[in-house]
């Protein structure tokens, strides 16, 4: 619970700093330094970037070699999943390299739940004269599928990506989807309790569901973002 509150307060502080910078107020040069981020999931959506008040300096199509896209991070609905990327020789993931100011990169870490709750780890890479980073799920669950809305974001951008192969686009088009609207019992949001049993596992599952529901409220509860 304390980690969740710390995560939320941290996000409000970053939004306040972003607001300060956006108004042209004096700020450390390091917060305006450019960093590169490889997007392959929901952050490909301009609507989501706008909602988060993210302002990429520039974006370009990119192919991440020797990695594979998988839907194995448990989502909020039964059987649903978010995308993650892992190393796999010979495979390729197509997305976009976005150039962000350091303050927006820190805010992206917040939205991707890197600090405190550690839903993702940051992976740094260097390919094709590009030094960038992407997010990788810290907990994976096989047998899940993306929702239709989520998959459509990834598929539509892959179809428009000049680097993406027809096979890659076709595989996304044929990807099964999750249609359940029932809140997931097992998200492993704050705790991976799969190694526990009995009453302890039941208690941890209830606690994890509570944290996930509070997260859903807090992620949309912000103080300064509307003013950015």
Phi and psi in degrees as GROMACS dihedral restraints (atoms count N, CA, C in turn):
[ dihedral_restraints ]
;  ai    aj    ak    al  type     phi  dphi    fc
    3     4     5     6     1   -64.5    20    10
    4     5     6     7     1   -36.7    20    10
    6     7     8     9     1   -64.1    20    10
    7     8     9    10     1   -38.8    20    10
    9    10    11    12     1   -64.8    20    10
   10    11    12    13     1   -44.6    20    10
   12    13    14    15     1   -65.6    20    10
   13    14    15    16     1   -39.0    20    10
   15    16    17    18     1   -63.6    20    10
   16    17    18    19     1   -40.9    20    10
   18    19    20    21     1   -59.9    20    10
   19    20    21    22     1   -45.0    20    10
   21    22    23    24     1   -66.9    20    10
   22    23    24    25     1   -45.8    20    10
   24    25    26    27     1   -61.6    20    10
   25    26    27    28     1   -41.1    20    10
   27    28    29    30     1   -58.5    20    10
   28    29    30    31     1   -42.2    20    10
   30    31    32    33     1   -64.1    20    10
   31    32    33    34     1   -39.2    20    10
   33    34    35    36     1   -65.5    20    10
   34    35    36    37     1   -37.8    20    10
   36    37    38    39     1   -64.4    20    10
   37    38    39    40     1   -42.0    20    10
   39    40    41    42     1   -65.7    20    10
   40    41    42    43     1   -40.8    20    10
   42    43    44    45     1   -61.1    20    10
   43    44    45    46     1   -39.2    20    10
   45    46    47    48     1   -64.6    20    10
   46    47    48    49     1   -41.7    20    10
   48    49    50    51     1   -64.5    20    10
   49    50    51    52     1   -42.0    20    10
   51    52    53    54     1   -61.4    20    10
   52    53    54    55     1   -42.7    20    10
   54    55    56    57     1   -61.6    20    10
   55    56    57    58     1   -44.3    20    10
   57    58    59    60     1   -57.1    20    10
   58    59    60    61     1   -47.0    20    10
   60    61    62    63     1   -66.5    20    10
   61    62    63    64     1   -41.0    20    10
   63    64    65    66     1   -64.9    20    10
   64    65    66    67     1   -22.1    20    10
   66    67    68    69     1   -89.5    20    10
   67    68    69    70     1     6.0    20    10
   69    70    71    72     1    77.8    20    10
   70    71    72    73     1    18.6    20    10
   72    73    74    75     1   -78.8    20    10
   73    74    75    76     1   155.0    20    10
   75    76    77    78     1   -58.9    20    10
   76    77    78    79     1   136.8    20    10
   78    79    80    81     1  -154.2    20    10
   79    80    81    82     1   157.9    20    10
   81    82    83    84     1   -59.7    20    10
   82    83    84    85     1   138.8    20    10
   84    85    86    87     1   -62.0    20    10
   85    86    87    88     1   -28.9    20    10
   87    88    89    90     1   -63.1    20    10
   88    89    90    91     1   -26.8    20    10
   90    91    92    93     1   -77.3    20    10
   91    92    93    94     1   -12.4    20    10
   93    94    95    96     1  -103.3    20    10
   94    95    96    97     1     0.3    20    10
   96    97    98    99     1   -62.7    20    10
   97    98    99   100     1   142.3    20    10
   99   100   101   102     1   -82.4    20    10
  100   101   102   103     1   135.7    20    10
  102   103   104   105     1  -130.1    20    10
  103   104   105   106     1   157.7    20    10
  105   106   107   108     1  -114.7    20    10
  106   107   108   109     1   134.7    20    10
  108   109   110   111     1  -129.9    20    10
  109   110   111   112     1   131.0    20    10
  111   112   113   114     1   -94.6    20    10
  112   113   114   115     1   114.9    20    10
  114   115   116   117     1  -100.3    20    10
  115   116   117   118     1   135.4    20    10
  117   118   119   120     1  -137.5    20    10
  118   119   120   121     1    -3.4    20    10
  120   121   122   123     1  -122.5    20    10
  121   122   123   124     1  -129.9    20    10
  123   124   125   126     1   -64.0    20    10
  124   125   126   127     1   -25.4    20    10
  126   127   128   129     1   -72.2    20    10
  127   128   129   130     1    -1.0    20    10
  129   130   131   132     1   -73.5    20    10
  130   131   132   133     1   -17.2    20    10
  132   133   134   135     1   -80.6    20    10
  133   134   135   136     1   123.4    20    10
  135   136   137   138     1   -64.7    20    10
  136   137   138   139     1   -29.9    20    10
  138   139   140   141     1   -65.2    20    10
  139   140   141   142     1   -42.4    20    10
  141   142   143   144     1   -69.7    20    10
  142   143   144   145     1   -40.0    20    10
  144   145   146   147     1   -61.2    20    10
  145   146   147   148     1   -40.2    20    10
  147   148   149   150     1   -66.4    20    10
  148   149   150   151     1   -41.3    20    10
  150   151   152   153     1   -60.4    20    10
  151   152   153   154     1   -35.9    20    10
  153   154   155   156     1   -86.8    20    10
  154   155   156   157     1    -0.3    20    10
  156   157   158   159     1    57.6    20    10
  157   158   159   160     1    43.6    20    10
  159   160   161   162     1   -93.9    20    10
  160   161   162   163     1   134.6    20    10
  162   163   164   165     1  -126.1    20    10
  163   164   165   166     1    83.0    20    10
  165   166   167   168     1   -58.4    20    10
  166   167   168   169     1   135.3    20    10
  168   169   170   171     1   -68.7    20    10
  169   170   171   172     1   -37.8    20    10
  171   172   173   174     1  -161.9    20    10
  172   173   174   175     1   160.4    20    10
  174   175   176   177     1  -138.7    20    10
  175   176   177   178     1   148.4    20    10
  177   178   179   180     1  -150.3    20    10
  178   179   180   181     1   149.6    20    10
  180   181   182   183     1   -63.0    20    10
  181   182   183   184     1   143.4    20    10
  183   184   185   186     1  -148.5    20    10
  184   185   186   187     1   144.4    20    10
  186   187   188   189     1  -113.3    20    10
  187   188   189   190     1   116.3    20    10
  189   190   191   192     1   -88.0    20    10
  190   191   192   193     1   106.4    20    10
  192   193   194   195     1   -74.6    20    10
  193   194   195   196     1   153.4    20    10
  195   196   197   198     1    58.0    20    10
  196   197   198   199     1    36.8    20    10
  198   199   200   201     1  -140.3    20    10
  199   200   201   202     1   158.7    20    10
  201   202   203   204     1  -131.5    20    10
  202   203   204   205     1   143.7    20    10
  204   205   206   207     1   -89.1    20    10
  205   206   207   208     1   129.0    20    10
  207   208   209   210     1  -135.9    20    10
  208   209   210   211     1   150.2    20    10
  210   211   212   213     1  -105.8    20    10
  211   212   213   214     1    82.1    20    10
  213   214   215   216     1  -131.2    20    10
  214   215   216   217     1     4.9    20    10
  216   217   218   219     1   -96.4    20    10
  217   218   219   220     1   118.2    20    10
  219   220   221   222     1   -55.6    20    10
  220   221   222   223     1   132.3    20    10
  222   223   224   225     1   -97.8    20    10
  223   224   225   226     1  -174.3    20    10
  225   226   227   228     1   -76.3    20    10
  226   227   228   229     1   -16.9    20    10
  228   229   230   231     1  -111.0    20    10
  229   230   231   232     1   152.9    20    10
  231   232   233   234     1   -53.9    20    10
  232   233   234   235     1   122.5    20    10
  234   235   236   237     1    80.9    20    10
  235   236   237   238     1     0.7    20    10
  237   238   239   240     1   -92.6    20    10
  238   239   240   241     1   159.2    20    10
  240   241   242   243     1  -147.6    20    10
  241   242   243   244     1   154.1    20    10
  243   244   245   246     1  -101.1    20    10
  244   245   246   247     1   164.1    20    10
  246   247   248   249     1   -83.5    20    10
  247   248   249   250     1   148.8    20    10
  249   250   251   252     1  -140.8    20    10
  250   251   252   253     1   169.6    20    10
  252   253   254   255     1  -129.4    20    10
  253   254   255   256     1   135.4    20    10
  255   256   257   258     1  -134.7    20    10
  256   257   258   259     1   163.7    20    10
  258   259   260   261     1   -68.0    20    10
  259   260   261   262     1   135.9    20    10
  261   262   263   264     1  -157.9    20    10
  262   263   264   265     1   114.5    20    10
  264   265   266   267     1   -59.4    20    10
  265   266   267   268     1   130.8    20    10
  267   268   269   270     1    90.4    20    10
  268   269   270   271     1   -12.6    20    10
  270   271   272   273     1   -95.3    20    10
  271   272   273   274     1   170.7    20    10
  273   274   275   276     1  -149.2    20    10
  274   275   276   277     1   142.0    20    10
  276   277   278   279     1  -117.3    20    10
  277   278   279   280     1   132.4    20    10
  279   280   281   282     1  -108.0    20    10
  280   281   282   283     1   131.7    20    10
  282   283   284   285     1  -161.4    20    10
  283   284   285   286     1  -142.5    20    10
  285   286   287   288     1  -134.6    20    10
  286   287   288   289     1   141.1    20    10
  288   289   290   291     1   -92.2    20    10
  289   290   291   292     1   118.8    20    10
  291   292   293   294     1  -106.6    20    10
  292   293   294   295     1   136.3    20    10
  294   295   296   297     1   -97.7    20    10
  295   296   297   298     1   118.9    20    10
  297   298   299   300     1  -123.3    20    10
  298   299   300   301     1   152.1    20    10
  300   301   302   303     1   -68.0    20    10
  301   302   303   304     1   154.1    20    10
  303   304   305   306     1   -53.6    20    10
  304   305   306   307     1   -41.0    20    10
  306   307   308   309     1   -62.3    20    10
  307   308   309   310     1   -38.4    20    10
  309   310   311   312     1   -71.9    20    10
  310   311   312   313     1   -31.2    20    10
  312   313   314   315     1   -66.4    20    10
  313   314   315   316     1   -40.2    20    10
  315   316   317   318     1   -64.9    20    10
  316   317   318   319     1   -38.9    20    10
  318   319   320   321     1   -67.9    20    10
  319   320   321   322     1   -34.9    20    10
  321   322   323   324     1   -64.6    20    10
  322   323   324   325     1   -37.8    20    10
  324   325   326   327     1   -58.0    20    10
  325   326   327   328     1   -40.9    20    10
  327   328   329   330     1   -61.6    20    10
  328   329   330   331     1   -50.8    20    10
  330   331   332   333     1   -63.3    20    10
  331   332   333   334     1   -31.7    20    10
  333   334   335   336     1   -89.9    20    10
  334   335   336   337     1     9.7    20    10
  336   337   338   339     1    55.3    20    10
  337   338   339   340     1    50.5    20    10
  339   340   341   342     1   -84.2    20    10
  340   341   342   343     1   -52.5    20    10
  342   343   344   345     1   -73.6    20    10
  343   344   345   346     1   144.5    20    10
  345   346   347   348     1    70.9    20    10
  346   347   348   349     1   -57.7    20    10
  348   349   350   351     1   -90.0    20    10
  349   350   351   352     1   -20.8    20    10
  351   352   353   354     1    54.6    20    10
  352   353   354   355     1    46.0    20    10
  354   355   356   357     1   -70.7    20    10
  355   356   357   358     1   -27.4    20    10
  357   358   359   360     1  -131.1    20    10
  358   359   360   361     1   155.1    20    10
  360   361   362   363     1  -110.2    20    10
  361   362   363   364     1   151.4    20    10
  363   364   365   366     1   -91.9    20    10
  364   365   366   367     1   124.7    20    10
  366   367   368   369     1  -109.6    20    10
  367   368   369   370     1   121.8    20    10
  369   370   371   372     1   -95.8    20    10
  370   371   372   373     1   142.9    20    10
  372   373   374   375     1  -147.0    20    10
  373   374   375   376     1   162.7    20    10
  375   376   377   378     1  -136.0    20    10
  376   377   378   379     1   116.3    20    10
  378   379   380   381     1  -144.7    20    10
  379   380   381   382     1   143.8    20    10
  381   382   383   384     1    50.7    20    10
  382   383   384   385     1    44.1    20    10
  384   385   386   387     1    63.6    20    10
  385   386   387   388     1    22.0    20    10
  387   388   389   390     1  -118.8    20    10
  388   389   390   391     1   130.7    20    10
  390   391   392   393     1  -107.7    20    10
  391   392   393   394     1   119.0    20    10
  393   394   395   396     1  -148.3    20    10
  394   395   396   397     1  -174.8    20    10
  396   397   398   399     1  -144.0    20    10
  397   398   399   400     1   154.2    20    10
  399   400   401   402     1  -142.9    20    10
  400   401   402   403     1   171.5    20    10
  402   403   404   405     1  -103.4    20    10
  403   404   405   406     1   136.7    20    10
  405   406   407   408     1  -124.3    20    10
  406   407   408   409     1   133.8    20    10
  408   409   410   411     1   -62.6    20    10
  409   410   411   412     1   140.3    20    10
  411   412   413   414     1   -88.4    20    10
  412   413   414   415     1   -17.7    20    10
  414   415   416   417     1  -131.5    20    10
  415   416   417   418     1   128.5    20    10
  417   418   419   420     1  -123.9    20    10
  418   419   420   421     1   146.8    20    10
  420   421   422   423     1  -134.1    20    10
  421   422   423   424     1   120.5    20    10
  423   424   425   426     1   -74.1    20    10
  424   425   426   427     1   162.8    20    10
  426   427   428   429     1    82.0    20    10
  427   428   429   430     1    17.1    20    10
  429   430   431   432     1  -106.7    20    10
  430   431   432   433     1   164.2    20    10
  432   433   434   435     1  -138.0    20    10
  433   434   435   436     1   152.4    20    10
  435   436   437   438     1   -73.1    20    10
  436   437   438   439     1   160.1    20    10
  438   439   440   441     1   -74.8    20    10
  439   440   441   442     1   162.7    20    10
  441   442   443   444     1   -61.8    20    10
  442   443   444   445     1   -43.2    20    10
  444   445   446   447     1   -62.7    20    10
  445   446   447   448     1   -45.1    20    10
  447   448   449   450     1   -65.0    20    10
  448   449   450   451     1   -45.5    20    10
  450   451   452   453     1   -63.9    20    10
  451   452   453   454     1   -38.1    20    10
  453   454   455   456     1   -61.0    20    10
  454   455   456   457     1   -35.3    20    10
  456   457   458   459     1   -61.3    20    10
  457   458   459   460     1   -48.1    20    10
  459   460   461   462     1   -68.9    20    10
  460   461   462   463     1   -43.5    20    10
  462   463   464   465     1   -66.1    20    10
  463   464   465   466     1   -43.9    20    10
  465   466   467   468     1   -65.0    20    10
  466   467   468   469     1   -37.6    20    10
  468   469   470   471     1   -73.5    20    10
  469   470   471   472     1   -33.3    20    10
  471   472   473   474     1   -65.2    20    10
  472   473   474   475     1   -39.3    20    10
  474   475   476   477     1   -64.3    20    10
  475   476   477   478     1   -28.4    20    10
  477   478   479   480     1   -92.8    20    10
  478   479   480   481     1   -10.5    20    10
  480   481   482   483     1   -76.4    20    10
  481   482   483   484     1   117.5    20    10
  483   484   485   486     1   -66.4    20    10
  484   485   486   487     1   -14.8    20    10
  486   487   488   489     1   -91.0    20    10
  487   488   489   490     1   -21.7    20    10
  489   490   491   492     1   -68.4    20    10
  490   491   492   493     1   137.6    20    10
  492   493   494   495     1   -79.3    20    10
  493   494   495   496     1   153.4    20    10
  495   496   497   498     1   -57.3    20    10
  496   497   498   499     1   -34.6    20    10
  498   499   500   501     1   -65.0    20    10
  499   500   501   502     1   -40.6    20    10
  501   502   503   504     1   -62.5    20    10
  502   503   504   505     1   -46.5    20    10
  504   505   506   507     1   -63.9    20    10
  505   506   507   508     1   -40.9    20    10
  507   508   509   510     1   -64.8    20    10
  508   509   510   511     1   -42.0    20    10
  510   511   512   513     1   -61.6    20    10
  511   512   513   514     1   -38.3    20    10
  513   514   515   516     1   -67.7    20    10
  514   515   516   517     1   -39.4    20    10
  516   517   518   519     1   -63.5    20    10
  517   518   519   520     1   -31.1    20    10
  519   520   521   522     1   -94.8    20    10
  520   521   522   523     1     1.6    20    10
  522   523   524   525     1   -66.6    20    10
  523   524   525   526     1   125.9    20    10
  525   526   527   528     1   -61.4    20    10
  526   527   528   529     1   152.9    20    10
  528   529   530   531     1  -122.2    20    10
  529   530   531   532     1   158.5    20    10
  531   532   533   534     1   -94.4    20    10
  532   533   534   535     1   135.0    20    10
  534   535   536   537     1  -115.7    20    10
  535   536   537   538     1     0.0    20    10
  537   538   539   540     1   -69.5    20    10
  538   539   540   541     1   142.2    20    10
  540   541   542   543     1  -112.1    20    10
  541   542   543   544     1     9.8    20    10
  543   544   545   546     1   -84.2    20    10
  544   545   546   547     1   133.2    20    10
  546   547   548   549     1   -61.3    20    10
  547   548   549   550     1   133.6    20    10
  549   550   551   552     1   -66.3    20    10
  550   551   552   553     1   140.9    20    10
  552   553   554   555     1   -78.7    20    10
  553   554   555   556     1   -36.2    20    10
  555   556   557   558     1  -122.3    20    10
  556   557   558   559     1   104.2    20    10
  558   559   560   561     1  -113.0    20    10
  559   560   561   562     1   -19.9    20    10
  561   562   563   564     1    51.7    20    10
  562   563   564   565     1    45.7    20    10
  564   565   566   567     1   -70.2    20    10
  565   566   567   568     1   -51.0    20    10
  567   568   569   570     1  -111.9    20    10
  568   569   570   571     1   -21.2    20    10
  570   571   572   573     1  -139.4    20    10
  571   572   573   574     1   132.1    20    10
  573   574   575   576     1   -94.5    20    10
  574   575   576   577     1    98.3    20    10
  576   577   578   579     1  -100.1    20    10
  577   578   579   580     1    15.9    20    10
  579   580   581   582     1   -65.4    20    10
  580   581   582   583     1   -20.8    20    10
  582   583   584   585     1   -87.0    20    10
  583   584   585   586     1    -2.2    20    10
  585   586   587   588     1   -97.4    20    10
  586   587   588   589     1   172.1    20    10
  588   589   590   591     1  -144.3    20    10
  589   590   591   592     1   161.9    20    10
  591   592   593   594     1    61.4    20    10
  592   593   594   595     1  -137.4    20    10
  594   595   596   597     1   -62.8    20    10
  595   596   597   598     1   -37.4    20    10
  597   598   599   600     1   -62.7    20    10
  598   599   600   601     1   -44.1    20    10
  600   601   602   603     1   -64.8    20    10
  601   602   603   604     1   -42.1    20    10
  603   604   605   606     1   -60.5    20    10
  604   605   606   607     1   -45.0    20    10
  606   607   608   609     1   -63.8    20    10
  607   608   609   610     1   -44.8    20    10
  609   610   611   612     1   -66.3    20    10
  610   611   612   613     1   -34.5    20    10
  612   613   614   615     1   -64.2    20    10
  613   614   615   616     1   -45.6    20    10
  615   616   617   618     1   -61.8    20    10
  616   617   618   619     1   -43.2    20    10
  618   619   620   621     1   -63.7    20    10
  619   620   621   622     1   -42.7    20    10
  621   622   623   624     1   -64.5    20    10
  622   623   624   625     1   -38.9    20    10
  624   625   626   627     1   -63.7    20    10
  625   626   627   628     1   -39.1    20    10
  627   628   629   630     1   -63.4    20    10
  628   629   630   631     1   -45.2    20    10
  630   631   632   633     1   -61.9    20    10
  631   632   633   634     1   -42.4    20    10
  633   634   635   636     1   -63.9    20    10
  634   635   636   637     1   -39.7    20    10
  636   637   638   639     1   -69.5    20    10
  637   638   639   640     1   -39.1    20    10
  639   640   641   642     1   -66.3    20    10
  640   641   642   643     1   -36.9    20    10
  642   643   644   645     1   -60.0    20    10
  643   644   645   646     1   -43.2    20    10
  645   646   647   648     1   -59.8    20    10
  646   647   648   649     1   -33.3    20    10
  648   649   650   651     1   -76.1    20    10
  649   650   651   652     1   -47.5    20    10
  651   652   653   654     1   -67.9    20    10
  652   653   654   655     1   -33.4    20    10
  654   655   656   657     1   -64.4    20    10
  655   656   657   658     1   -24.0    20    10
  657   658   659   660     1  -102.7    20    10
  658   659   660   661     1     3.6    20    10
  660   661   662   663     1  -104.6    20    10
  661   662   663   664     1   102.1    20    10
  663   664   665   666     1  -134.8    20    10
  664   665   666   667     1   154.0    20    10
  666   667   668   669     1   -98.9    20    10
  667   668   669   670     1   -40.3    20    10
  669   670   671   672     1  -113.4    20    10
  670   671   672   673     1   -11.8    20    10
  672   673   674   675     1   -63.8    20    10
  673   674   675   676     1   -34.0    20    10
  675   676   677   678     1   -62.4    20    10
  676   677   678   679     1   -23.2    20    10
  678   679   680   681     1   -92.5    20    10
  679   680   681   682     1    -6.5    20    10
